[in-house]
Amino acid sequence: MTVADVAAMLNVSHGYVRKKLLRKHVLRPIAVRRGRKLVLRARVKRYCRKRQRKARQALRELARVSQGAKTC
Protein backbone atom coordinates (compact mmCIF):
# COMPACT_ATOMS: atom_id res chain seq x y z
CA MET A 1 0.00 0.00 0.00
CA THR A 2 1.19 3.52 -0.67
CA VAL A 3 1.32 6.20 2.01
CA ALA A 4 -1.88 7.71 0.61
CA ASP A 5 -3.66 4.34 0.81
CA VAL A 6 -2.54 3.85 4.41
CA ALA A 7 -3.70 7.36 5.33
CA ALA A 8 -7.11 6.74 3.77
CA MET A 9 -7.51 3.41 5.54
CA LEU A 10 -6.60 4.88 8.94
CA ASN A 11 -8.47 8.14 8.30
CA VAL A 12 -5.39 10.30 8.99
CA SER A 13 -3.29 12.63 6.84
CA HIS A 14 -0.43 11.33 4.72
CA GLY A 15 1.88 13.65 6.69
CA TYR A 16 0.92 11.85 9.90
CA VAL A 17 1.66 8.50 8.29
CA ARG A 18 5.08 9.67 7.11
CA LYS A 19 6.13 11.61 10.22
CA LYS A 20 4.62 9.56 13.02
CA LEU A 21 4.14 6.03 11.76
CA LEU A 22 6.96 5.48 9.26
CA ARG A 23 9.74 7.57 10.78
CA LYS A 24 9.13 6.18 14.27
CA HIS A 25 8.96 2.64 12.84
CA VAL A 26 5.40 1.99 13.98
CA LEU A 27 4.74 0.86 10.41
CA ARG A 28 7.89 -0.18 8.59
CA PRO A 29 7.96 0.32 4.84
CA ILE A 30 8.87 -2.79 2.88
CA ALA A 31 10.07 -1.05 -0.25
CA VAL A 32 11.43 2.35 -1.06
CA ARG A 33 11.60 3.08 -4.79
CA ARG A 34 12.12 6.52 -6.24
CA GLY A 35 11.06 8.09 -2.97
CA ARG A 36 7.87 6.02 -2.71
CA LYS A 37 7.32 4.05 0.45
CA LEU A 38 5.14 0.95 0.46
CA VAL A 39 3.68 -0.81 3.48
CA LEU A 40 2.23 -4.30 3.73
CA ARG A 41 -1.56 -4.31 4.00
CA ALA A 42 -1.37 -6.91 6.79
CA ARG A 43 0.75 -4.57 8.92
CA VAL A 44 -1.69 -1.72 8.42
CA LYS A 45 -4.65 -3.93 9.35
CA ARG A 46 -2.80 -5.18 12.44
CA TYR A 47 -2.07 -1.60 13.49
CA CYS A 48 -5.71 -0.64 12.87
CA ARG A 49 -6.98 -3.52 15.03
CA LYS A 50 -4.53 -2.59 17.79
CA ARG A 51 -5.69 1.03 17.68
CA GLN A 52 -9.36 -0.02 17.81
CA ARG A 53 -8.66 -2.34 20.74
CA LYS A 54 -7.00 0.50 22.68
CA ALA A 55 -9.91 2.84 21.89
CA ARG A 56 -12.49 0.31 23.12
CA GLN A 57 -10.45 -0.28 26.28
CA ALA A 58 -10.26 3.46 26.96
CA LEU A 59 -14.01 3.78 26.40
CA ARG A 60 -14.73 0.95 28.86
CA GLU A 61 -12.43 2.59 31.42
CA LEU A 62 -14.18 5.93 30.93
CA ALA A 63 -17.58 4.27 31.40
CA ARG A 64 -16.34 2.53 34.55
CA VAL A 65 -15.01 5.76 36.04
CA SER A 66 -18.17 7.59 35.03
CA GLN A 67 -20.34 5.00 36.76
CA GLY A 68 -18.24 5.35 39.91
CA ALA A 69 -18.62 9.14 39.88
CA LYS A 70 -22.42 8.93 39.71
CA THR A 71 -22.70 6.89 42.91
CA CYS A 72 -20.83 9.46 45.04
C-alpha positions in Angstrom: 0.0 0.0 0.0 1.2 3.5 -0.7 1.3 6.2 2.0 -1.9 7.7 0.6 -3.7 4.3 0.8 -2.5 3.9 4.4 -3.7 7.4 5.3 -7.1 6.7 3.8 -7.5 3.4 5.5 -6.6 4.9 8.9 -8.5 8.1 8.3 -5.4 10.3 9.0 -3.3 12.6 6.8 -0.4 11.3 4.7 1.9 13.6 6.7 0.9 11.8 9.9 1.7 8.5 8.3 5.1 9.7 7.1 6.1 11.6 10.2 4.6 9.6 13.0 4.1 6.0 11.8 7.0 5.5 9.3 9.7 7.6 10.8 9.1 6.2 14.3 9.0 2.6 12.8 5.4 2.0 14.0 4.7 0.9 10.4 7.9 -0.2 8.6 8.0 0.3 4.8 8.9 -2.8 2.9 10.1 -1.0 -0.2 11.4 2.4 -1.1 11.6 3.1 -4.8 12.1 6.5 -6.2 11.1 8.1 -3.0 7.9 6.0 -2.7 7.3 4.0 0.4 5.1 0.9 0.5 3.7 -0.8 3.5 2.2 -4.3 3.7 -1.6 -4.3 4.0 -1.4 -6.9 6.8 0.8 -4.6 8.9 -1.7 -1.7 8.4 -4.7 -3.9 9.3 -2.8 -5.2 12.4 -2.1 -1.6 13.5 -5.7 -0.6 12.9 -7.0 -3.5 15.0 -4.5 -2.6 17.8 -5.7 1.0 17.7 -9.4 0.0 17.8 -8.7 -2.3 20.7 -7.0 0.5 22.7 -9.9 2.8 21.9 -12.5 0.3 23.1 -10.5 -0.3 26.3 -10.3 3.5 27.0 -14.0 3.8 26.4 -14.7 1.0 28.9 -12.4 2.6 31.4 -14.2 5.9 30.9 -17.6 4.3 31.4 -16.3 2.5 34.6 -15.0 5.8 36.0 -18.2 7.6 35.0 -20.3 5.0 36.8 -18.2 5.3 39.9 -18.6 9.1 39.9 -22.4 8.9 39.7 -22.7 6.9 42.9 -20.8 9.5 45.0 
